């Protein structure tokens, strides 16, 4: 029951992230500027194209599909090693993304001149 609940929670978060990335692919601008880090001068450090958002959205969709299989919501027979190491691989990808580059992206970023307000709010208690 706990695994099923976690899968549903994870599915909800991934679905929202997929929708946001494809919203940006199709020309949406909501929160786009805030999602990208800037340097001390205010210039964007990352300048993703629409294809970049599409690749990320598709990757997130594949992760969602995998976790629906892992939670046995979708019945597909996969090798045991793929079931075991798939979770570790996906978790590792998100862990590396959360750690970031120690300058502009992630929990341990130290650039306080960024427009990325969500990163700033998370980092403030860690630094102070």
Phi, psi and omega per residue, in radians:
X1 nan -0.689 3.137
X2 -1.155 -0.743 3.114
X3 -1.056 -0.749 3.136
X4 -1.080 -0.744 3.127
X5 -1.127 -0.753 3.114
X6 -1.119 -0.693 3.106
X7 -1.097 -0.725 3.117
X8 -1.145 -0.703 3.090
X9 -1.119 -0.817 3.127
X10 -1.087 -0.697 3.112
X11 -1.076 -0.720 -3.139
X12 -1.122 -0.793 3.140
X13 -1.115 -0.817 3.128
X14 -1.095 -0.674 3.125
X15 -1.078 -0.756 3.108
X16 -1.107 -0.761 3.124
X17 -1.119 -0.679 3.095
X18 -1.106 -0.790 -3.136
X19 -1.062 -0.781 -3.136
X20 -1.091 -0.775 -3.126
X21 -1.122 -0.722 3.117
X22 -1.312 -0.444 2.991
X23 -1.064 -0.749 3.092
X24 -1.179 -0.620 3.121
X25 -1.061 -0.709 -3.074
X26 -1.575 0.340 2.969
X27 1.775 0.027 3.117
X28 -1.202 2.648 -3.110
X29 -2.169 -0.031 -3.098
X30 -1.053 2.154 3.098
X31 1.087 0.158 -3.134
X32 -1.137 -0.844 -3.118
X33 -1.137 -0.603 -3.135
X34 -1.297 -0.349 -3.121
X35 -1.446 -0.173 -3.074
X36 -1.917 2.301 3.132
X37 -1.278 2.652 3.089
X38 -2.162 2.781 3.096
X39 -1.518 -2.990 -3.077
X40 -1.110 -0.461 -3.115
X41 -1.491 -0.247 -3.122
X42 1.753 0.075 3.112
X43 -1.462 2.496 3.098
X44 -1.125 2.385 3.078
X45 -1.467 -0.637 3.082
X46 -1.935 2.386 3.089
X47 -2.235 1.295 -3.086
X48 -1.223 2.556 3.064
X49 -1.649 3.040 3.123
X50 -1.078 -0.635 3.137
X51 -1.129 -0.579 3.094
X52 -1.121 -0.775 3.085
X53 -1.122 -0.634 3.117
X54 -1.159 -0.699 3.115
X55 -1.123 -0.787 3.125
X56 -1.122 -0.776 3.113
X57 -1.065 -0.703 3.110
X58 -1.176 -0.740 3.090
X59 -1.065 -0.753 3.086
X60 -1.103 -0.635 3.082
X61 -1.121 -0.685 3.081
X62 -1.160 -0.690 3.071
X63 -1.076 -0.747 3.119
X64 -1.063 -0.797 3.130
X65 -1.061 -0.746 3.127
X66 -1.067 -0.800 -3.103
X67 -1.233 -0.462 3.012
X68 -1.190 -0.623 3.043
X69 -1.205 -0.778 -3.123
X70 -1.058 -0.683 3.122
X71 -1.445 0.083 3.115
X72 1.042 0.509 3.016
X73 -1.403 -0.622 2.998
X74 -1.949 2.280 -3.096
X75 -1.615 1.861 3.061
X76 -2.450 2.338 3.131
X77 -1.475 2.061 3.064
X78 -2.127 2.722 3.098
X79 -1.065 2.631 3.141
X80 -1.059 -0.705 -3.124
X81 -1.127 -0.585 3.114
X82 -1.230 -0.650 3.100
X83 -1.165 -0.692 -3.096
X84 -1.285 -0.895 -3.048
X85 -1.437 -0.301 3.093
X86 -1.115 -0.775 3.119
X87 -1.103 -0.758 3.137
X88 -1.126 -0.695 3.137
X89 -1.138 -0.840 -3.137
X90 -1.128 -0.729 3.102
X91 -1.092 -0.707 3.103
X92 -1.095 -0.690 3.104
X93 -1.072 -0.807 3.138
X94 -1.211 -0.575 3.085
X95 -1.143 -0.786 3.098
X96 -1.093 -0.667 3.105
X97 -1.135 -0.685 3.138
X98 -1.207 -0.667 3.109
X99 -1.160 -0.764 3.052
X100 1.385 -2.739 -3.063
X101 -1.860 0.141 3.116
X102 1.179 0.146 3.097
X103 -2.256 -0.986 -3.052
X104 -2.006 -0.454 -2.985
X105 -2.227 2.427 3.012
X106 1.856 3.077 -3.120
X107 -1.112 -0.525 -3.042
X108 -1.801 0.454 3.104
X109 -1.365 2.543 -3.079
X110 -2.085 0.293 3.115
X111 -1.590 1.888 -3.102
X112 -1.576 0.028 -3.125
X113 -1.751 0.376 -3.048
X114 -1.627 2.715 3.037
X115 -1.467 -0.082 -3.096
X116 -1.318 1.450 -3.015
X117 -1.147 -0.569 -3.140
X118 -1.165 -0.678 3.105
X119 -1.152 -0.717 -3.120
X120 -1.105 -0.730 -3.126
X121 -1.154 -0.633 3.140
X122 -1.291 -0.690 -3.044
X123 -1.285 -0.509 -3.031
X124 -0.960 -0.825 3.124
X125 -1.182 -0.478 -3.119
X126 -1.214 -0.713 -3.044
X127 -1.401 -0.714 -3.032
X128 -1.338 nan nan
